[in-house]
Structures are given as structure tokens and as C-alpha cells.
Amino acid sequence: MGFMTKRPRIQLEHEGHALDMEIALCTSFWARLRGLVLSGPLGAKDGILLAPCNSVHTLGMSEAIEAVFLSKDLQILKISSPLKPWRSLSGCRRAWGVIEWQPGHALRLGLREGMQLKKRSPEQGATSLEAGR
């Protein structure tokens, strides 16, 4: 994932079960601006969380992505998939953040709109959202 390997991570869970994903935090202006552009393809269990953010595009991307729009309390508001490279735009006015990962991950993980995610507690290995600032 290129520059993403140096980004802080967050681990999310649903109903006490960790999502089997490595999610890098992009909370600074420059990290959000760059996002996945020119980063190369995402690995099978890689994703990024852009926050604050309520819309994404695929200009400059080499592969399709899936976008999971989250409220500030990590409720899933919208899932957009697949967003094709160089020609897709998606947004959710109420969103606080967006997870980008390979298309199909939400389905594989059993995620649906309306579900409530949680950050894993520090003793379970999670990184704070504030760590990416």
C-alpha cells in the first residue's frame, strides 16, 4: 500500500467481532487529499479511512474501489460499490468519514447500511482516530 504502510491504523468491530481488515487512517488534509491516488492497488485486506470526508472520486486510481460512508459514531450510512477507476464519484451528505477498500469487502464481511461499527478498545489493539492527526 505504499505510503499507507506508515499511517496509523484503526481496527473496527461489529457486535464484538473484529473486521478482518487493516485500515489505515487518513485524517490530515494532505493524507486525505492523496487518498489512494498513485498508491497502487489495495491488498486483499487493506483499506483506508478518510475522515472527515463525505465524498470520494476515483480519478487517478488504477482499480475499482468500494466506499463505506460512516457517521461520526461509526454507523454505516451508505455503501457504494463498485466505483470504477477514473470515472466514479460518490457522496453521502450526512457522512463523517469513508472507508475505501476493494469491491465486495462489505458483502464478504456481512456489512449493511444501518449497521453500527465500533472501534476496538486499546487493549484489543485498536488505534485511536485522534492518532492520525
KEBAFI-771880 format. One record per residue (C-alpha): residue in one letter; x, y, z. Coordinates in steps of 0.5 Angstrom, whole numbers, plus 500, padded with zeros to 3 digits. Layout:
// residues N
 residu   u   v   w
      A   X   Y   Z
...
***
This chain:
// residues 133
 residu   u   v   w
      M 500 500 500
      G 506 505 499
      F 506 511 504
      M 500 508 507
      T 504 503 511
      K 507 509 515
      R 500 511 517
      P 497 510 524
      R 492 504 524
      I 485 503 527
      Q 481 496 528
      L 474 496 528
      E 469 491 530
      H 461 489 529
      E 458 486 535
      G 464 484 539
      H 467 481 532
      A 473 485 529
      L 473 486 522
      D 479 482 519
      M 482 489 515
      E 488 493 516
      I 485 500 516
      A 490 506 515
      L 488 513 518
      C 488 519 513
      T 486 525 518
      S 491 530 516
      F 489 535 510
      W 495 532 506
      A 493 525 507
      R 486 526 505
      L 488 529 499
      R 492 524 497
      G 488 518 499
      L 489 512 494
      V 491 516 488
      L 498 514 486
      S 499 509 492
      G 498 503 487
      P 493 497 489
      L 490 496 495
      G 492 489 498
      A 486 484 500
      K 485 486 507
      D 487 493 506
      G 483 500 507
      I 484 507 509
      L 479 511 513
      L 479 518 510
      A 476 523 516
      P 473 528 516
      C 470 526 509
      N 463 526 506
      S 465 524 498
      V 470 521 494
      H 473 520 487
      T 477 515 483
      L 481 520 479
      G 488 517 478
      M 486 511 481
      S 488 504 478
      E 483 500 480
      A 476 500 483
      I 474 501 490
      E 468 500 495
      A 466 506 499
      V 463 505 506
      F 460 512 509
      L 460 513 516
      S 457 517 521
      K 461 520 527
      D 459 515 531
      L 461 510 526
      Q 454 508 524
      I 454 505 516
      L 450 510 512
      K 452 508 505
      I 456 503 501
      S 458 505 494
      S 461 499 490
      P 464 498 485
      L 467 505 484
      K 470 504 477
      P 477 508 476
      W 478 515 473
      R 470 515 472
      S 466 515 479
      L 464 520 484
      S 460 518 491
      G 458 522 497
      C 454 522 503
      R 452 529 506
      R 451 526 513
      A 458 522 513
      W 463 524 517
      G 468 519 514
      V 469 514 509
      I 473 507 508
      E 476 505 502
      W 477 498 500
      Q 477 493 495
      P 470 492 492
      G 466 486 495
      H 469 487 502
      A 463 490 505
      L 459 484 503
      R 464 479 505
      L 464 482 512
      G 457 482 512
      L 456 489 513
      R 450 493 511
      E 447 500 511
      G 445 502 518
      M 450 497 522
      Q 453 500 528
      L 461 499 528
      K 466 501 534
      K 473 502 535
      R 477 496 538
      S 479 498 545
      P 486 500 546
      E 487 493 550
      Q 485 490 544
      G 490 493 539
      A 486 499 536
      T 489 506 535
      S 485 512 536
      L 482 516 531
      E 486 522 534
      A 493 519 533
      G 492 520 525
      R 492 528 527
***
